[in-house]
Amino acid sequence: MARPDAGRPRPPGARRRWRPLSGAPAELATLRRLVDDGVSVTEAARTLKIGRSTAYEALAQR
């Protein structure tokens, strides 16, 4: 069954309402440290075995 609002754009500033990010705070701190040290987000996510989109969302919540 499709969402009733499917196809309509979200209002500006509206976020997707999905599950909160999983991962221990230490894991997210490690992600930030790796990226700050010059490792690409893709490589850091691969190292930590998390999804790239999850890594980008975690970094956006800085």
N, C-alpha and C positions, 0 to 999 in steps of 0.2 A: 504494500500500500504506500503510495507516495505521500510525502508531506503536503499538508494543505497550502503551505506557503512556498512550495518548490518553484523555482524559476524566478521568484521575486528577489531583487537585491536586498541585502541587509542595509539598515540605516547606517549612516556614517558613525564610526566608533563602536558599532555593535560587534561583539565577539561570538565565535561559535561556542555553544554550550555543550562541551564534551566532558569526558572524565578529566579530573585534575591530573597534572603530570605525575607520573610515578617516578620513583627514584629517591634514594636516600640523599639527604643534604650533602653528605660527603661526596657522593657521585656527581652531583651538580657542581660542587666546588671544584672537583677534579676537571670537569668539562670546561669550566671557566678558566682554570689555570692553563690547561692545554691550549686553548684558543688564544689566551693572552701571550703564551710563549711562542706563538706563530704557527701552530698546527692548524690545518684547515678544519672547519667544522665537520666536514664529511669524514676526514680521517679520525678526528676525536670521537665522533659518534661511533665509528666502526670499532675503535679501540675499546670503548666502553660498552659495546654491544647494545646500543640504543638506536632508535630510528633517527634519521637526519632531521625530519620535521620536528621530532620531539626535542632534539638538541637546539634547533633554532628557536622554538617556543621557550625553552628554558633560558636561553640567552636573552631573549626579548623581555623577560620578567626581571631582569637585573635590578 
